[in-house]
Amino acid sequence: MPDRFSTHATSLVAPATHGFPITPDDAADLPEITRALYIGGAGTAVLVLASGAEITLSGLAAGTMLALRVRQVKATGTTAEQLVGLV
């Protein structure tokens, strides 16, 4: 199928081109640092950002898209579900 944008440079403001399901884990990093994080089910997310800073975001609604560079989603404290990493 044709891709009119295949010759354009990818940047952080461009749409994501890949995604992967996330299972929260207290020890393991994600397979790659995200460009954004999709929250499919409401709750709280405990995240480690690309910088190494750990943050807790509570009151997240289902269907939320977070423009965050995330390296890890902690299992402890994360209640949000159906998480998808977008890159």
C-alpha positions as CSV (number, residue, x, y, z in Angstrom):
1,M,0.0,0.0,0.0
2,P,1.3,3.5,-0.8
3,D,2.7,5.6,2.1
4,R,2.8,9.3,1.1
5,F,4.8,10.2,4.2
6,S,7.5,7.5,4.0
7,T,10.1,10.1,3.0
8,H,9.3,12.5,5.8
9,A,11.4,12.6,8.9
10,T,9.9,11.2,12.0
11,S,9.7,13.6,15.0
12,L,8.0,13.8,18.4
13,V,5.2,15.8,16.9
14,A,4.5,13.3,14.1
15,P,1.9,10.6,14.5
16,A,3.1,7.3,16.1
17,T,4.1,4.6,13.6
18,H,4.3,1.7,16.0
19,G,2.6,0.5,19.2
20,F,2.9,-2.4,21.7
21,P,0.9,-3.6,24.7
22,I,2.4,-2.8,28.1
23,T,2.3,-5.1,31.1
24,P,3.3,-3.1,34.2
25,D,6.5,-4.5,35.8
26,D,8.5,-3.2,38.8
27,A,11.8,-4.4,37.4
28,A,11.8,-4.5,33.6
29,D,12.0,-1.5,31.2
30,L,9.7,-1.3,28.2
31,P,11.1,-2.7,24.9
32,E,11.7,0.9,23.9
33,I,11.0,4.4,25.3
34,T,7.6,5.6,24.2
35,R,6.5,8.8,22.4
36,A,3.1,8.5,24.0
37,L,1.1,6.3,26.3
38,Y,-2.5,5.2,25.7
39,I,-4.6,4.4,28.8
40,G,-7.5,2.1,27.8
41,G,-8.9,1.6,31.3
42,A,-9.2,4.2,34.0
43,G,-7.0,4.4,37.0
44,T,-3.5,5.4,38.2
45,A,-0.2,4.9,36.4
46,V,3.2,4.9,38.1
47,L,5.7,5.7,35.4
48,V,9.4,6.1,35.0
49,L,10.1,8.8,32.4
50,A,13.0,8.7,29.9
51,S,14.9,11.0,32.3
52,G,14.6,8.5,35.1
53,A,12.1,10.5,37.1
54,E,9.3,8.5,38.7
55,I,5.9,10.0,38.7
56,T,2.4,8.9,39.7
57,L,-0.6,10.1,37.7
58,S,-3.9,9.4,39.3
59,G,-7.5,9.9,38.1
60,L,-6.6,8.9,34.5
61,A,-9.7,8.4,32.4
62,A,-10.2,5.6,30.0
63,G,-9.2,6.7,26.5
64,T,-6.5,9.1,27.7
65,M,-3.4,9.7,25.5
66,L,-0.4,10.9,27.4
67,A,2.4,12.6,25.4
68,L,5.1,11.2,27.7
69,R,8.5,9.6,27.0
70,V,8.1,6.5,29.3
71,R,10.8,3.9,29.9
72,Q,9.0,1.8,32.5
73,V,5.5,1.3,33.9
74,K,5.6,0.1,37.5
75,A,3.2,-2.7,38.6
76,T,3.1,-1.5,42.2
77,G,0.6,1.3,42.3
78,T,-0.6,1.1,38.7
79,T,-4.3,0.3,38.4
80,A,-4.9,1.7,34.9
81,E,-5.5,-1.1,32.4
82,Q,-5.1,-1.8,28.7
83,L,-1.9,0.3,28.4
84,V,-0.3,0.7,25.0
85,G,3.1,2.3,24.3
86,L,3.2,4.3,21.1
87,V,6.4,5.1,19.2
